[in-house]
Amino acid sequence: MTGFIANKTQTPAASGAINFYFIWLPVIIYAIVAGIMVFHLKYEKMEPKIKADLVARAEQRDA
């Protein structure tokens, strides 16, 4: 799609695409995953309270 030709000198578009796919795309993906992990850790700290609330609701419903 970017004009890559094996065993030849690459065009600026092909070189730019190679740089993007091997450098910037992984950086973007790691940043997204890091953001997800931050939210996961935030909600993981609240897990005991959430479980206790669910148990209390179940006991209240069954009573």
C-alpha angles and dihedrals in degrees: 000000000000099000100264112169118184118240093009135101106274126237118241089254092054092046090049091050092049091051091048096048096045100036115019102032093057090046090053092047092048090050091052091048091048089053091050091049092052091055091043092054090047092055094038089063088057094051098099091052092047092050091048091050091050092050090048091050091049091050091047092049093048094047 
